[in-house]
Amino acid sequence: MKKRRRRMPRVVGEDCCDLCGFSDDDPSLYGEKVTLKEHNICVHYFCLLTSCGVYQRGAEDEGVFGFLVDDIKQEIRRSARLTCSSCKTKGACVGCNVRNCRKMVHFPCGRKLKFISQFTGLFPSFCSDHSPSQSLCVSPDLSLPQSCSVCLDPIEPVLCFSVLKCPSCQASWFHRDCVQRQAHSAGLFFFRCTLCNNKEDFQEEMLRMGIFIPERDASWEMEENAYSELLEVYSCCDALTCLCDEGRTRSAKTGWFQVIRCRLCGSKGTHRKCSGLKLDTTDWACSDCTLATDGKASLVASPQVGQRSLLSKRHLSSVHSHISSKRPSSPVALTSSPEELLQALALQLRPVSVRVEVSRDQVLAAGVELVRRADFDPTRTLSVRFTDSKRTTRLRGVQEGDATRKWMKLLVQHIQDSVLFEGPDGSKNLALDSRALREDLYFDVGCLLALSLVHGGPPTRFFSHTLYQCLFNYPPNQPLTVAHMTPDKLLTHQVSRMAEAQTLDELKEVMAESGEYLELAGCNRPISSLEERDALVEDLVNFTLITRMQLPLQRFREGLQTLGVFDQVQLYPSVFCGVFCSASVRLSAQNVGQLFAVNFSQLEDRLNKETPVISFWRHFLLECEVGRSSISLQDLLRFATGVEELPATSLHPQPCISFLHPISSSAQRAEEEEDAGRGGGGERETIRSGMEVWNDEGLFPQREPSSKHLLLPVTSTYQAFKGCMEQAISHHVHLHPA
């Protein structure tokens, strides 16, 4: 029997970090390495900040920057049981912040696996599958930069883990290591974009992308006597002939031999006597500055005394720093439900409404006009009004409360049928349209889809899995094939023929017929063997789906970032896949029943009558699902809530069920007869034995669409309950067809 080989633990040297096991001492990449000899502890600052199980519970001068020694030792013991996903050794202390992800790494190993640690808030870390990313947003006539704006070395203009960009000017691109070293040197007060000088937006974006910004002054400000030479005053006469007997360095406090410095450069001077100046002259410019200003040096205004320099560190930004320390707080509950995730985004919405006038033949145009308004605010509640072609009269059959939901349903359908998408219904790819690109419709449509999801509209559910993968990289790092291309298109047909070619001559024949396409894709290369076919097909697929669609995809992503939808989907791509890609979810008795909260009565006698009615209700839902009832689940859903299909978010307010009881006292018969006219009463018969029985035929369900409140009739038998429900809902469907 073979012995099982034991995994050897990481051997940590004296100068190695007790958390990661590395001896690297680069403060800009790993933080300051601190050694406490009396406690036999050596740790990197970044390893402490990003560790999952330790927080700063002490003062800044306690332990290691507020991390207590006992807490550090406990974290070392905890991480010693965890295996790193990269080097496969023990001691992993950094984990992905997404609940369902189990990846654990050492902090230095995390850089190799493209982990992003955010040095703000609770200092979360994200693996490459769940990490935040940047989007390309440039105009077609603007060329991408070819060099790093920090080190000036060549750079490949493709946004990735190692290449970042400025969110403000879009023209400053840089290596991750370069901008991290810049942040370490400049500190919080001087860290800004090297091109556009933006500070607030730049720092916020760099924090999101995992750049550590030390909360201190710049390193050059903390050097001792760093600017001592600026305190020296130039006091030498640079005239061609110096008339002072004591030499050029003589500078009297007043008089003819006081050195007057150039008022522009300050690096040259002259005695008044040597340059023929008057005794009261204080304004003089050297010959070099006079030539540089075309002889108009005297017209240049002097600096005003007492003016504060804008480069002073004292001129601080009003933006509050969010990177002060890592302190424990209440954990944020994570969820796997897209409804709850979108509902969390809906908390941004404000009660202030914005009016949208919609004509039935201009549904998409009304949405584009909305998002292009100068005062457009996606957090404002939508108030939709359907009008005729002259925009004067509200169309019949559309209630005020349902107009917004109906418009968003029509909007999603019109977007699916627009020129921006191609392919079969329910599996659309993004199409390339030059006019839409010129008018920036890709951004507008992305914005409208995000707006619809958060404001309670229906799920999108027409994306192909190819489009979803191109947008959100899910499934992660999966290669694209011919099967991912849009069917029944000329380009797809050409690539398919190349992929199906059985001989080299057949492949060359197809390539000759597709010469223009190959030239455009940069793939018009000689093929000497059939083994090169797969690489050629892969290049053509990537060109068709990604390279030529790069700008439409990026603008579409930018639009989806409205209200934070894109970032939320990127964090939970598997959860949201069904919202964007799957076909419409079939209504079932289970998911309809789960929509409603049941409000039982407090009185025991009423509760005893209501309990069997809930059983009637659930059985009635099952019969509607399997077709044993004259009404469908969709009819019932529209009657109870006013919607025709389940929205992407949960319904607001949540639908609820109460019970409609018959009047049971003989003294209230007059009131009972009065209520019967409103469909809310029940008739009672008294038999000779003195017992009371209910006549269930006069009791019907009632609804309150605004509050989504459904009142179920309390009946004695299921057949009576079913008859009342079918009669009332059928009547409603007949009066208000879909």
Disulfide bonds with the S-S distance in Angstrom:
none
